[in-house]
Amino acid sequence: MPVPTIDPELRDPADVAPTDSYQRFDPVWVFRGGNWRAGVIEAASARAAMVTYRPSDSRGTGVDTLTARFVLARADRDPLLDRVTTS
């Protein structure tokens, strides 16, 4: 899945998943600094989600709290953010 190109302000509210529909470690895109960035849900409530995300193409991460408009489910794996689970 390529990086989203939609402006979060132009998203149809019917297409925006509520933040409390996300679970811990769900992979998401987050809109920060004018760009969509790979992120992971840390916690979510009915009003906002706390995410760890990559603010640039480097290995560093940031943590922020965002409303639903600025969060979008991500299908592609990010090797620096997504947890590897073993059975």
PDB file of N, CA, C and O in Angstrom:
ATOM      1  N   MET A   1       0.849  -1.183   0.000  1.00  0.00           N
ATOM      2  CA  MET A   1       0.000   0.000   0.000  1.00  0.00           C
ATOM      3  C   MET A   1       0.884   1.233   0.000  1.00  0.00           C
ATOM      4  O   MET A   1       1.684   1.412   0.918  1.00  0.00           O
ATOM      5  N   PRO A   2       0.762   2.082  -0.999  1.00  0.00           N
ATOM      6  CA  PRO A   2       1.568   3.297  -1.015  1.00  0.00           C
ATOM      7  C   PRO A   2       1.096   4.297   0.039  1.00  0.00           C
ATOM      8  O   PRO A   2       0.005   4.174   0.596  1.00  0.00           O
ATOM      9  N   VAL A   3       1.931   5.266   0.291  1.00  0.00           N
ATOM     10  CA  VAL A   3       1.593   6.324   1.243  1.00  0.00           C
ATOM     11  C   VAL A   3       0.326   7.033   0.759  1.00  0.00           C
ATOM     12  O   VAL A   3       0.233   7.374  -0.420  1.00  0.00           O
ATOM     13  N   PRO A   4      -0.648   7.260   1.641  1.00  0.00           N
ATOM     14  CA  PRO A   4      -1.865   7.952   1.228  1.00  0.00           C
ATOM     15  C   PRO A   4      -1.555   9.350   0.685  1.00  0.00           C
ATOM     16  O   PRO A   4      -0.572   9.977   1.080  1.00  0.00           O
ATOM     17  N   THR A   5      -2.385   9.814  -0.202  1.00  0.00           N
ATOM     18  CA  THR A   5      -2.204  11.152  -0.771  1.00  0.00           C
ATOM     19  C   THR A   5      -3.336  12.098  -0.387  1.00  0.00           C
ATOM     20  O   THR A   5      -3.284  13.287  -0.704  1.00  0.00           O
ATOM     21  N   ILE A   6      -4.351  11.586   0.288  1.00  0.00           N
ATOM     22  CA  ILE A   6      -5.509  12.407   0.624  1.00  0.00           C
ATOM     23  C   ILE A   6      -5.185  13.404   1.729  1.00  0.00           C
ATOM     24  O   ILE A   6      -4.472  13.085   2.681  1.00  0.00           O
ATOM     25  N   ASP A   7      -5.710  14.595   1.592  1.00  0.00           N
ATOM     26  CA  ASP A   7      -5.610  15.614   2.631  1.00  0.00           C
ATOM     27  C   ASP A   7      -6.577  15.221   3.746  1.00  0.00           C
ATOM     28  O   ASP A   7      -7.758  15.010   3.471  1.00  0.00           O
ATOM     29  N   PRO A   8      -6.120  15.116   4.985  1.00  0.00           N
ATOM     30  CA  PRO A   8      -7.009  14.687   6.072  1.00  0.00           C
ATOM     31  C   PRO A   8      -8.227  15.597   6.227  1.00  0.00           C
ATOM     32  O   PRO A   8      -9.289  15.146   6.655  1.00  0.00           O
ATOM     33  N   GLU A   9      -8.077  16.861   5.883  1.00  0.00           N
ATOM     34  CA  GLU A   9      -9.192  17.800   5.996  1.00  0.00           C
ATOM     35  C   GLU A   9     -10.269  17.519   4.956  1.00  0.00           C
ATOM     36  O   GLU A   9     -11.406  17.966   5.114  1.00  0.00           O
ATOM     37  N   LEU A  10      -9.936  16.790   3.901  1.00  0.00           N
ATOM     38  CA  LEU A  10     -10.888  16.499   2.828  1.00  0.00           C
ATOM     39  C   LEU A  10     -11.481  15.096   2.924  1.00  0.00           C
ATOM     40  O   LEU A  10     -12.284  14.702   2.078  1.00  0.00           O
ATOM     41  N   ARG A  11     -11.090  14.343   3.948  1.00  0.00           N
ATOM     42  CA  ARG A  11     -11.629  12.988   4.107  1.00  0.00           C
ATOM     43  C   ARG A  11     -13.117  13.038   4.418  1.00  0.00           C
ATOM     44  O   ARG A  11     -13.572  13.856   5.218  1.00  0.00           O
ATOM     45  N   ASP A  12     -13.860  12.159   3.783  1.00  0.00           N
ATOM     46  CA  ASP A  12     -15.291  12.038   4.051  1.00  0.00           C
ATOM     47  C   ASP A  12     -15.451  11.481   5.468  1.00  0.00           C
ATOM     48  O   ASP A  12     -14.915  10.414   5.766  1.00  0.00           O
ATOM     49  N   PRO A  13     -16.171  12.175   6.341  1.00  0.00           N
ATOM     50  CA  PRO A  13     -16.326  11.685   7.718  1.00  0.00           C
ATOM     51  C   PRO A  13     -16.855  10.253   7.793  1.00  0.00           C
ATOM     52  O   PRO A  13     -16.560   9.538   8.751  1.00  0.00           O
ATOM     53  N   ALA A  14     -17.625   9.827   6.805  1.00  0.00           N
ATOM     54  CA  ALA A  14     -18.147   8.451   6.799  1.00  0.00           C
ATOM     55  C   ALA A  14     -17.037   7.436   6.569  1.00  0.00           C
ATOM     56  O   ALA A  14     -17.199   6.263   6.903  1.00  0.00           O
ATOM     57  N   ASP A  15     -15.907   7.868   6.003  1.00  0.00           N
ATOM     58  CA  ASP A  15     -14.784   6.971   5.733  1.00  0.00           C
ATOM     59  C   ASP A  15     -13.725   6.975   6.835  1.00  0.00           C
ATOM     60  O   ASP A  15     -12.744   6.236   6.754  1.00  0.00           O
ATOM     61  N   VAL A  16     -13.916   7.799   7.855  1.00  0.00           N
ATOM     62  CA  VAL A  16     -12.936   7.918   8.934  1.00  0.00           C
ATOM     63  C   VAL A  16     -13.312   6.970  10.071  1.00  0.00           C
ATOM     64  O   VAL A  16     -14.361   7.118  10.698  1.00  0.00           O
ATOM     65  N   ALA A  17     -12.442   5.998  10.325  1.00  0.00           N
ATOM     66  CA  ALA A  17     -12.692   5.048  11.423  1.00  0.00           C
ATOM     67  C   ALA A  17     -12.517   5.755  12.761  1.00  0.00           C
ATOM     68  O   ALA A  17     -11.572   6.527  12.923  1.00  0.00           O
ATOM     69  N   PRO A  18     -13.400   5.515  13.719  1.00  0.00           N
ATOM     70  CA  PRO A  18     -13.222   6.116  15.040  1.00  0.00           C
ATOM     71  C   PRO A  18     -11.937   5.613  15.694  1.00  0.00           C
ATOM     72  O   PRO A  18     -11.522   4.475  15.475  1.00  0.00           O
ATOM     73  N   THR A  19     -11.323   6.459  16.486  1.00  0.00           N
ATOM     74  CA  THR A  19     -10.050   6.069  17.094  1.00  0.00           C
ATOM     75  C   THR A  19     -10.188   4.852  18.000  1.00  0.00           C
ATOM     76  O   THR A  19      -9.243   4.074  18.130  1.00  0.00           O
ATOM     77  N   ASP A  20     -11.337   4.675  18.623  1.00  0.00           N
ATOM     78  CA  ASP A  20     -11.458   3.518  19.515  1.00  0.00           C
ATOM     79  C   ASP A  20     -11.699   2.208  18.758  1.00  0.00           C
ATOM     80  O   ASP A  20     -11.885   1.161  19.379  1.00  0.00           O
ATOM     81  N   SER A  21     -11.696   2.260  17.423  1.00  0.00           N
ATOM     82  CA  SER A  21     -11.773   1.023  16.647  1.00  0.00           C
ATOM     83  C   SER A  21     -10.389   0.398  16.468  1.00  0.00           C
ATOM     84  O   SER A  21     -10.274  -0.741  16.017  1.00  0.00           O
ATOM     85  N   TYR A  22      -9.338   1.145  16.823  1.00  0.00           N
ATOM     86  CA  TYR A  22      -7.972   0.637  16.717  1.00  0.00           C
ATOM     87  C   TYR A  22      -7.562  -0.036  18.022  1.00  0.00           C
ATOM     88  O   TYR A  22      -8.013   0.337  19.105  1.00  0.00           O
ATOM     89  N   GLN A  23      -6.696  -1.037  17.889  1.00  0.00           N
ATOM     90  CA  GLN A  23      -6.150  -1.759  19.043  1.00  0.00           C
ATOM     91  C   GLN A  23      -4.654  -1.478  19.153  1.00  0.00           C
ATOM     92  O   GLN A  23      -4.021  -1.048  18.188  1.00  0.00           O
ATOM     93  N   ARG A  24      -4.101  -1.722  20.326  1.00  0.00           N
ATOM     94  CA  ARG A  24      -2.667  -1.559  20.549  1.00  0.00           C
ATOM     95  C   ARG A  24      -1.883  -2.348  19.495  1.00  0.00           C
ATOM     96  O   ARG A  24      -2.208  -3.499  19.201  1.00  0.00           O
ATOM     97  N   PHE A  25      -0.872  -1.732  18.944  1.00  0.00           N
ATOM     98  CA  PHE A  25       0.040  -2.273  17.925  1.00  0.00           C
ATOM     99  C   PHE A  25      -0.563  -2.344  16.517  1.00  0.00           C
ATOM    100  O   PHE A  25       0.087  -2.859  15.608  1.00  0.00           O
ATOM    101  N   ASP A  26      -1.777  -1.846  16.314  1.00  0.00           N
ATOM    102  CA  ASP A  26      -2.310  -1.798  14.950  1.00  0.00           C
ATOM    103  C   ASP A  26      -1.433  -0.883  14.099  1.00  0.00           C
ATOM    104  O   ASP A  26      -1.075   0.208  14.543  1.00  0.00           O
ATOM    105  N   PRO A  27      -1.081  -1.308  12.882  1.00  0.00           N
ATOM    106  CA  PRO A  27      -0.303  -0.455  11.986  1.00  0.00           C
ATOM    107  C   PRO A  27      -1.199   0.609  11.353  1.00  0.00           C
ATOM    108  O   PRO A  27      -2.287   0.305  10.864  1.00  0.00           O
ATOM    109  N   VAL A  28      -0.740   1.839  11.367  1.00  0.00           N
ATOM    110  CA  VAL A  28      -1.522   2.953  10.829  1.00  0.00           C
ATOM    111  C   VAL A  28      -0.616   3.932  10.089  1.00  0.00           C
ATOM    112  O   VAL A  28       0.607   3.907  10.222  1.00  0.00           O
ATOM    113  N   TRP A  29      -1.251   4.783   9.316  1.00  0.00           N
ATOM    114  CA  TRP A  29      -0.608   5.978   8.783  1.00  0.00           C
ATOM    115  C   TRP A  29      -1.036   7.121   9.683  1.00  0.00           C
ATOM    116  O   TRP A  29      -2.189   7.168  10.110  1.00  0.00           O
ATOM    117  N   VAL A  30      -0.134   8.042   9.978  1.00  0.00           N
ATOM    118  CA  VAL A  30      -0.475   9.233  10.748  1.00  0.00           C
ATOM    119  C   VAL A  30      -0.054  10.465   9.948  1.00  0.00           C
ATOM    120  O   VAL A  30       0.989  10.471   9.294  1.00  0.00           O
ATOM    121  N   PHE A  31      -0.877  11.496  10.014  1.00  0.00           N
ATOM    122  CA  PHE A  31      -0.584  12.718   9.277  1.00  0.00           C
ATOM    123  C   PHE A  31       0.042  13.725  10.233  1.00  0.00           C
ATOM    124  O   PHE A  31      -0.630  14.258  11.116  1.00  0.00           O
ATOM    125  N   ARG A  32       1.336  13.979  10.048  1.00  0.00           N
ATOM    126  CA  ARG A  32       2.075  14.943  10.872  1.00  0.00           C
ATOM    127  C   ARG A  32       3.003  15.727   9.963  1.00  0.00           C
ATOM    128  O   ARG A  32       3.604  15.163   9.048  1.00  0.00           O
ATOM    129  N   GLY A  33       3.123  17.007  10.206  1.00  0.00           N
ATOM    130  CA  GLY A  33       4.055  17.838   9.460  1.00  0.00           C
ATOM    131  C   GLY A  33       3.777  17.888   7.969  1.00  0.00           C
ATOM    132  O   GLY A  33       4.695  18.071   7.170  1.00  0.00           O
ATOM    133  N   GLY A  34       2.504  17.725   7.585  1.00  0.00           N
ATOM    134  CA  GLY A  34       2.139  17.807   6.186  1.00  0.00           C
ATOM    135  C   GLY A  34       2.334  16.536   5.391  1.00  0.00           C
ATOM    136  O   GLY A  34       2.178  16.539   4.170  1.00  0.00           O
ATOM    137  N   ASN A  35       2.680  15.429   6.073  1.00  0.00           N
ATOM    138  CA  ASN A  35       2.921  14.163   5.387  1.00  0.00           C
ATOM    139  C   ASN A  35       2.302  13.008   6.158  1.00  0.00           C
ATOM    140  O   ASN A  35       2.160  13.062   7.379  1.00  0.00           O
ATOM    141  N   TRP A  36       1.936  11.964   5.426  1.00  0.00           N
ATOM    142  CA  TRP A  36       1.505  10.717   6.049  1.00  0.00           C
ATOM    143  C   TRP A  36       2.760   9.920   6.386  1.00  0.00           C
ATOM    144  O   TRP A  36       3.646   9.759   5.546  1.00  0.00           O
ATOM    145  N   ARG A  37       2.831   9.424   7.612  1.00  0.00           N
ATOM    146  CA  ARG A  37       3.977   8.668   8.107  1.00  0.00           C
ATOM    147  C   ARG A  37       3.521   7.343   8.693  1.00  0.00           C
ATOM    148  O   ARG A  37       2.425   7.256   9.247  1.00  0.00           O
ATOM    149  N   ALA A  38       4.350   6.306   8.579  1.00  0.00           N
ATOM    150  CA  ALA A  38       4.032   5.018   9.182  1.00  0.00           C
ATOM    151  C   ALA A  38       4.023   5.150  10.697  1.00  0.00           C
ATOM    152  O   ALA A  38       4.895   5.789  11.286  1.00  0.00           O
ATOM    153  N   GLY A  39       3.018   4.533  11.319  1.00  0.00           N
ATOM    154  CA  GLY A  39       2.904   4.577  12.767  1.00  0.00           C
ATOM    155  C   GLY A  39       2.266   3.316  13.315  1.00  0.00           C
ATOM    156  O   GLY A  39       1.834   2.441  12.565  1.00  0.00           O
ATOM    157  N   VAL A  40       2.216   3.240  14.640  1.00  0.00           N
ATOM    158  CA  VAL A  40       1.633   2.106  15.354  1.00  0.00           C
ATOM    159  C   VAL A  40       0.823   2.665  16.522  1.00  0.00           C
ATOM    160  O   VAL A  40       1.275   3.566  17.229  1.00  0.00           O
ATOM    161  N   ILE A  41      -0.366   2.125  16.714  1.00  0.00           N
ATOM    162  CA  ILE A  41      -1.212   2.544  17.833  1.00  0.00           C
ATOM    163  C   ILE A  41      -0.603   2.063  19.150  1.00  0.00           C
ATOM    164  O   ILE A  41      -0.216   0.902  19.282  1.00  0.00           O
ATOM    165  N   GLU A  42      -0.526   2.962  20.105  1.00  0.00           N
ATOM    166  CA  GLU A  42      -0.087   2.613  21.462  1.00  0.00           C
ATOM    167  C   GLU A  42      -1.293   2.475  22.388  1.00  0.00           C
ATOM    168  O   GLU A  42      -1.343   1.573  23.224  1.00  0.00           O
ATOM    169  N   ALA A  43      -2.262   3.376  22.233  1.00  0.00           N
ATOM    170  CA  ALA A  43      -3.483   3.366  23.036  1.00  0.00           C
ATOM    171  C   ALA A  43      -4.529   4.175  22.286  1.00  0.00           C
ATOM    172  O   ALA A  43      -4.193   5.049  21.488  1.00  0.00           O
ATOM    173  N   ALA A  44      -5.797   3.880  22.546  1.00  0.00           N
ATOM    174  CA  ALA A  44      -6.863   4.614  21.862  1.00  0.00           C
ATOM    175  C   ALA A  44      -8.068   4.756  22.785  1.00  0.00           C
ATOM    176  O   ALA A  44      -8.351   3.894  23.618  1.00  0.00           O
ATOM    177  N   SER A  45      -8.762   5.869  22.607  1.00  0.00           N
ATOM    178  CA  SER A  45     -10.010   6.120  23.310  1.00  0.00           C
ATOM    179  C   SER A  45     -11.026   6.599  22.280  1.00  0.00           C
ATOM    180  O   SER A  45     -10.730   6.647  21.086  1.00  0.00           O
ATOM    181  N   ALA A  46     -12.204   6.947  22.737  1.00  0.00           N
ATOM    182  CA  ALA A  46     -13.234   7.425  21.817  1.00  0.00           C
ATOM    183  C   ALA A  46     -12.857   8.758  21.176  1.00  0.00           C
ATOM    184  O   ALA A  46     -13.391   9.106  20.123  1.00  0.00           O
ATOM    185  N   ARG A  47     -11.954   9.501  21.791  1.00  0.00           N
ATOM    186  CA  ARG A  47     -11.612  10.832  21.288  1.00  0.00           C
ATOM    187  C   ARG A  47     -10.294  10.924  20.533  1.00  0.00           C
ATOM    188  O   ARG A  47     -10.147  11.774  19.655  1.00  0.00           O
ATOM    189  N   ALA A  48      -9.341  10.068  20.857  1.00  0.00           N
ATOM    190  CA  ALA A  48      -8.009  10.194  20.249  1.00  0.00           C
ATOM    191  C   ALA A  48      -7.234   8.888  20.370  1.00  0.00           C
ATOM    192  O   ALA A  48      -7.591   7.984  21.125  1.00  0.00           O
ATOM    193  N   ALA A  49      -6.153   8.831  19.590  1.00  0.00           N
ATOM    194  CA  ALA A  49      -5.250   7.681  19.652  1.00  0.00           C
ATOM    195  C   ALA A  49      -3.832   8.180  19.889  1.00  0.00           C
ATOM    196  O   ALA A  49      -3.411   9.181  19.309  1.00  0.00           O
ATOM    197  N   MET A  50      -3.105   7.480  20.739  1.00  0.00           N
ATOM    198  CA  MET A  50      -1.700   7.776  20.944  1.00  0.00           C
ATOM    199  C   MET A  50      -0.921   6.849  20.026  1.00  0.00           C
ATOM    200  O   MET A  50      -1.126   5.635  20.043  1.00  0.00           O
ATOM    201  N   VAL A  51      -0.030   7.417  19.226  1.00  0.00           N
ATOM    202  CA  VAL A  51       0.713   6.631  18.240  1.00  0.00           C
ATOM    203  C   VAL A  51       2.205   6.883  18.348  1.00  0.00           C
ATOM    204  O   VAL A  51       2.647   7.981  18.688  1.00  0.00           O
ATOM    205  N   THR A  52       2.971   5.841  18.049  1.00  0.00           N
ATOM    206  CA  THR A  52       4.403   5.982  17.810  1.00  0.00           C
ATOM    207  C   THR A  52       4.549   5.984  16.302  1.00  0.00           C
ATOM    208  O   THR A  52       3.962   5.144  15.620  1.00  0.00           O
ATOM    209  N   TYR A  53       5.317   6.910  15.778  1.00  0.00           N
ATOM    210  CA  TYR A  53       5.438   7.025  14.323  1.00  0.00           C
ATOM    211  C   TYR A  53       6.836   7.461  13.941  1.00  0.00           C
ATOM    212  O   TYR A  53       7.621   7.911  14.775  1.00  0.00           O
ATOM    213  N   ARG A  54       7.127   7.317  12.660  1.00  0.00           N
ATOM    214  CA  ARG A  54       8.423   7.741  12.125  1.00  0.00           C
ATOM    215  C   ARG A  54       8.262   9.133  11.524  1.00  0.00           C
ATOM    216  O   ARG A  54       7.686   9.263  10.444  1.00  0.00           O
ATOM    217  N   PRO A  55       8.756  10.184  12.196  1.00  0.00           N
ATOM    218  CA  PRO A  55       8.563  11.541  11.698  1.00  0.00           C
ATOM    219  C   PRO A  55       9.391  11.872  10.455  1.00  0.00           C
ATOM    220  O   PRO A  55       9.180  12.909   9.827  1.00  0.00           O
ATOM    221  N   SER A  56      10.320  11.006  10.105  1.00  0.00           N
ATOM    222  CA  SER A  56      11.132  11.205   8.902  1.00  0.00           C
ATOM    223  C   SER A  56      11.504   9.827   8.367  1.00  0.00           C
ATOM    224  O   SER A  56      11.004   8.810   8.849  1.00  0.00           O
ATOM    225  N   ASP A  57      12.367   9.799   7.385  1.00  0.00           N
ATOM    226  CA  ASP A  57      12.800   8.520   6.827  1.00  0.00           C
ATOM    227  C   ASP A  57      13.918   7.874   7.638  1.00  0.00           C
ATOM    228  O   ASP A  57      14.425   6.815   7.265  1.00  0.00           O
ATOM    229  N   SER A  58      14.301   8.501   8.736  1.00  0.00           N
ATOM    230  CA  SER A  58      15.358   7.944   9.582  1.00  0.00           C
ATOM    231  C   SER A  58      14.772   6.893  10.527  1.00  0.00           C
ATOM    232  O   SER A  58      13.574   6.614  10.491  1.00  0.00           O
ATOM    233  N   ARG A  59      15.625   6.319  11.368  1.00  0.00           N
ATOM    234  CA  ARG A  59      15.205   5.267  12.293  1.00  0.00           C
ATOM    235  C   ARG A  59      14.513   5.811  13.533  1.00  0.00           C
ATOM    236  O   ARG A  59      13.916   5.031  14.275  1.00  0.00           O
ATOM    237  N   GLY A  60      14.566   7.091  13.786  1.00  0.00           N
ATOM    238  CA  GLY A  60      13.974   7.664  14.988  1.00  0.00           C
ATOM    239  C   GLY A  60      12.457   7.615  14.967  1.00  0.00           C
ATOM    240  O   GLY A  60      11.839   7.468  13.912  1.00  0.00           O
ATOM    241  N   THR A  61      11.859   7.740  16.162  1.00  0.00           N
ATOM    242  CA  THR A  61      10.405   7.745  16.277  1.00  0.00           C
ATOM    243  C   THR A  61       9.952   8.924  17.118  1.00  0.00           C
ATOM    244  O   THR A  61      10.729   9.524  17.860  1.00  0.00           O
ATOM    245  N   GLY A  62       8.687   9.234  16.983  1.00  0.00           N
ATOM    246  CA  GLY A  62       8.036  10.233  17.800  1.00  0.00           C
ATOM    247  C   GLY A  62       6.752   9.643  18.346  1.00  0.00           C
ATOM    248  O   GLY A  62       6.273   8.625  17.846  1.00  0.00           O
ATOM    249  N   VAL A  63       6.196  10.267  19.359  1.00  0.00           N
ATOM    250  CA  VAL A  63       4.927   9.839  19.931  1.00  0.00           C
ATOM    251  C   VAL A  63       4.018  11.051  19.961  1.00  0.00           C
ATOM    252  O   VAL A  63       4.434  12.141  20.353  1.00  0.00           O
ATOM    253  N   ASP A  64       2.776  10.856  19.546  1.00  0.00           N
ATOM    254  CA  ASP A  64       1.822  11.958  19.520  1.00  0.00           C
ATOM    255  C   ASP A  64       0.425  11.414  19.742  1.00  0.00           C
ATOM    256  O   ASP A  64       0.182  10.216  19.592  1.00  0.00           O
ATOM    257  N   THR A  65      -0.485  12.292  20.098  1.00  0.00           N
ATOM    258  CA  THR A  65      -1.883  11.945  20.260  1.00  0.00           C
ATOM    259  C   THR A  65      -2.656  12.639  19.155  1.00  0.00           C
ATOM    260  O   THR A  65      -2.546  13.852  18.972  1.00  0.00           O
ATOM    261  N   LEU A  66      -3.445  11.854  18.414  1.00  0.00           N
ATOM    262  CA  LEU A  66      -4.127  12.364  17.232  1.00  0.00           C
ATOM    263  C   LEU A  66      -5.600  12.007  17.249  1.00  0.00           C
ATOM    264  O   LEU A  66      -6.000  10.991  17.817  1.00  0.00           O
ATOM    265  N   THR A  67      -6.404  12.857  16.618  1.00  0.00           N
ATOM    266  CA  THR A  67      -7.813  12.539  16.425  1.00  0.00           C
ATOM    267  C   THR A  67      -7.961  11.664  15.186  1.00  0.00           C
ATOM    268  O   THR A  67      -7.016  11.518  14.411  1.00  0.00           O
ATOM    269  N   ALA A  68      -9.130  11.089  15.001  1.00  0.00           N
ATOM    270  CA  ALA A  68      -9.374  10.096  13.959  1.00  0.00           C
ATOM    271  C   ALA A  68      -9.064  10.592  12.546  1.00  0.00           C
ATOM    272  O   ALA A  68      -8.608   9.809  11.713  1.00  0.00           O
ATOM    273  N   ARG A  69      -9.294  11.841  12.267  1.00  0.00           N
ATOM    274  CA  ARG A  69      -9.068  12.377  10.922  1.00  0.00           C
ATOM    275  C   ARG A  69      -7.621  12.201  10.465  1.00  0.00           C
ATOM    276  O   ARG A  69      -7.355  12.100   9.267  1.00  0.00           O
ATOM    277  N   PHE A  70      -6.692  12.164  11.411  1.00  0.00           N
ATOM    278  CA  PHE A  70      -5.264  12.115  11.096  1.00  0.00           C
ATOM    279  C   PHE A  70      -4.657  10.720  11.233  1.00  0.00           C
ATOM    280  O   PHE A  70      -3.436  10.567  11.255  1.00  0.00           O
ATOM    281  N   VAL A  71      -5.521   9.702  11.325  1.00  0.00           N
ATOM    282  CA  VAL A  71      -5.081   8.310  11.447  1.00  0.00           C
ATOM    283  C   VAL A  71      -5.798   7.490  10.375  1.00  0.00           C
ATOM    284  O   VAL A  71      -6.991   7.671  10.132  1.00  0.00           O
ATOM    285  N   LEU A  72      -5.057   6.593   9.744  1.00  0.00           N
ATOM    286  CA  LEU A  72      -5.608   5.760   8.676  1.00  0.00           C
ATOM    287  C   LEU A  72      -4.955   4.384   8.753  1.00  0.00           C
ATOM    288  O   LEU A  72      -3.736   4.290   8.901  1.00  0.00           O
ATOM    289  N   ALA A  73      -5.735   3.326   8.657  1.00  0.00           N
ATOM    290  CA  ALA A  73      -5.185   1.970   8.729  1.00  0.00           C
ATOM    291  C   ALA A  73      -4.121   1.760   7.655  1.00  0.00           C
ATOM    292  O   ALA A  73      -4.236   2.267   6.539  1.00  0.00           O
ATOM    293  N   ARG A  74      -3.091   1.009   8.009  1.00  0.00           N
ATOM    294  CA  ARG A  74      -1.968   0.729   7.098  1.00  0.00           C
ATOM    295  C   ARG A  74      -1.851  -0.774   6.925  1.00  0.00           C
ATOM    296  O   ARG A  74      -1.895  -1.521   7.902  1.00  0.00           O
ATOM    297  N   ALA A  75      -1.700  -1.226   5.669  1.00  0.00           N
ATOM    298  CA  ALA A  75      -1.587  -2.656   5.392  1.00  0.00           C
ATOM    299  C   ALA A  75      -0.134  -3.105   5.269  1.00  0.00           C
ATOM    300  O   ALA A  75       0.200  -4.213   5.690  1.00  0.00           O
ATOM    301  N   ASP A  76       0.726  -2.282   4.710  1.00  0.00           N
ATOM    302  CA  ASP A  76       2.121  -2.662   4.503  1.00  0.00           C
ATOM    303  C   ASP A  76       2.877  -2.685   5.821  1.00  0.00           C
ATOM    304  O   ASP A  76       2.643  -1.855   6.700  1.00  0.00           O
ATOM    305  N   ARG A  77       3.776  -3.633   5.947  1.00  0.00           N
ATOM    306  CA  ARG A  77       4.598  -3.762   7.152  1.00  0.00           C
ATOM    307  C   ARG A  77       5.734  -2.756   7.134  1.00  0.00           C
ATOM    308  O   ARG A  77       6.363  -2.536   6.099  1.00  0.00           O
ATOM    309  N   ASP A  78       5.993  -2.153   8.267  1.00  0.00           N
ATOM    310  CA  ASP A  78       7.145  -1.273   8.442  1.00  0.00           C
ATOM    311  C   ASP A  78       8.132  -2.009   9.344  1.00  0.00           C
ATOM    312  O   ASP A  78       7.825  -2.259  10.510  1.00  0.00           O
ATOM    313  N   PRO A  79       9.312  -2.362   8.828  1.00  0.00           N
ATOM    314  CA  PRO A  79      10.241  -3.186   9.604  1.00  0.00           C
ATOM    315  C   PRO A  79      10.758  -2.519  10.878  1.00  0.00           C
ATOM    316  O   PRO A  79      11.213  -3.213  11.786  1.00  0.00           O
ATOM    317  N   LEU A  80      10.701  -1.218  10.963  1.00  0.00           N
ATOM    318  CA  LEU A  80      11.201  -0.539  12.160  1.00  0.00           C
ATOM    319  C   LEU A  80      10.130  -0.333  13.227  1.00  0.00           C
ATOM    320  O   LEU A  80      10.452  -0.082  14.388  1.00  0.00           O
ATOM    321  N   LEU A  81       8.858  -0.436  12.840  1.00  0.00           N
ATOM    322  CA  LEU A  81       7.788  -0.169  13.790  1.00  0.00           C
ATOM    323  C   LEU A  81       6.947  -1.376  14.165  1.00  0.00           C
ATOM    324  O   LEU A  81       6.552  -1.532  15.321  1.00  0.00           O
ATOM    325  N   ASP A  82       6.675  -2.224  13.193  1.00  0.00           N
ATOM    326  CA  ASP A  82       5.715  -3.302  13.420  1.00  0.00           C
ATOM    327  C   ASP A  82       6.342  -4.458  14.185  1.00  0.00           C
ATOM    328  O   ASP A  82       7.450  -4.906  13.890  1.00  0.00           O
ATOM    329  N   ARG A  83       5.600  -4.920  15.170  1.00  0.00           N
ATOM    330  CA  ARG A  83       6.059  -6.032  16.004  1.00  0.00           C
ATOM    331  C   ARG A  83       5.995  -7.322  15.223  1.00  0.00           C
ATOM    332  O   ARG A  83       5.068  -7.554  14.448  1.00  0.00           O
ATOM    333  N   VAL A  84       6.980  -8.146  15.434  1.00  0.00           N
ATOM    334  CA  VAL A  84       6.986  -9.483  14.832  1.00  0.00           C
ATOM    335  C   VAL A  84       6.427 -10.427  15.880  1.00  0.00           C
ATOM    336  O   VAL A  84       6.930 -10.489  17.002  1.00  0.00           O
ATOM    337  N   THR A  85       5.389 -11.160  15.516  1.00  0.00           N
ATOM    338  CA  THR A  85       4.801 -12.112  16.457  1.00  0.00           C
ATOM    339  C   THR A  85       5.186 -13.515  16.047  1.00  0.00           C
ATOM    340  O   THR A  85       5.269 -13.840  14.862  1.00  0.00           O
ATOM    341  N   THR A  86       5.417 -14.331  17.042  1.00  0.00           N
ATOM    342  CA  THR A  86       5.737 -15.739  16.782  1.00  0.00           C
ATOM    343  C   THR A  86       4.716 -16.603  17.489  1.00  0.00           C
ATOM    344  O   THR A  86       4.220 -16.252  18.559  1.00  0.00           O
ATOM    345  N   SER A  87       4.409 -17.726  16.886  1.00  0.00           N
ATOM    346  CA  SER A  87       3.415 -18.638  17.490  1.00  0.00           C
ATOM    347  C   SER A  87       4.102 -19.786  18.158  1.00  0.00           C
ATOM    348  O   SER A  87       3.441 -20.658  18.722  1.00  0.00           O
TER     349      SER A  87
END
